[in-house]
Amino acid sequence: MNATKRPWRITEYTNYRGFAIESERDPAFGCIAHRWEENADNLRFVTIRANAHLIVKAVNLHDEMVEVLTAILPAFDNDSTAAIARVYQKELEHARALLQRAKGE
C-alpha cells in the first residue's frame, strides 16, 4: 500500500532556493521531502537535488513497470502463446519474479 499517491514530482520553491518532492495526484497531501539551501550552486545541494530526481523517477518507473508486467504476463498463460512462452521461459520467469518483488510478495 502506498503512503502517498503516485506519481511524484519535484517542485522548485520560488521564494527561496530549494525544492520539494510532492504527490502529483494529491498536492494537498503535502511535502514528502524537501530541501533548501542558501547557496543552491554548491556541490552538496546539486547532489541532493540530483538524488531527489532519481528518487522520483525510480518511484514512478517502479509503478509503470508493475502496471506493464501486470498487463502483459497473463497473455503468456494461454494455449495460443504457449510456443512463445516456451522460447522466452527464462525471461518470463524473471519478469514474474520482478513483479512479485515490486509488489512486495
N, C-alpha and C positions, 0 to 999 in steps of 0.2 A: 504494500500500500504506500502511495506517495504522500509525504507530509505536505508537499506543495504541488500545486497544479503545474504541469509542464505544458509547453516548453518554457525554458527560462531565457532571460535576456540580460544584457548588460545595459544599464542606463547611466550615462555620464551626468554628473552633477553640474549645474550651471552656476550655482552661487559660490562654489569653491572647487578646487581640484580634487576630483575623486569620482567614484563610480559605485554602483550598487548592482547586485545580482537580484533579479526580481522574477516573479512568475509572469509570463507574458499573458496568460489567460485570466489571471486573477491579481491585477495590480493592487487591489485593496488588501491582499494578504500581507503586503509589506515587503520589507527587505529580507532576503535570505542571507546575504552577506554584503558588507560594504567596506570601503577603504577610502581614506582621504589623506592627503599629504600636502605640505606647504610647497614642496618642490616636486612637481609631477614629472620633471625631467630626470630625476635621479634614477640610477640603475635599479635600486631596490623597488621603487614604485613601478617602474616599467616592467620588472619581473613579476610583481604581484598582479598587475593588470593582465599580462600575458597568461599567467596561471588562471586567472578568473575566466578569460576567454576559453581556455582549454576545458575548464570545468563545465561551463555552459554547453560547449559543443559536445563534450563527452556524454552529458546527461541527455541531450536532445538526440544524439546519434544512438544511444542505448535504446531509447523509446522507439525510434524509427526501425532499428534492427528487430526488436521484438515484434513490432507490427508486421513487418515484411515476412519474417520467418513464420509467424503465426498464420499468415495468409497462404504462404507457398507450400509449407511442408505437408499439409493434408492432401495436396494434389498428388503426392507420390505414394499414397496409401491405397490406390485403387488398381484394378487389373489393367486398365488401358495405359498406365505409366509404369507398370512393373519392370519392363525391359530397361527403361531409363533409370529406374531406381536401382536396378542391379549394377548397372555401369557406374553409377555415382554413389554406390552404397556407403563408401568411406566418408565422402563429403556430406552426405545426408545425415549420417550418424553424428558427424562433427557439428553440423548445423543444429541438430536436435539437442545435443549436449550444450551448445552455446545458449540456445533458447532456455533450457532448464536453468542454467546458471544465471542468466539475465533475469529470470523470474524468481530467483532465489529458491529454487527447488533442489 
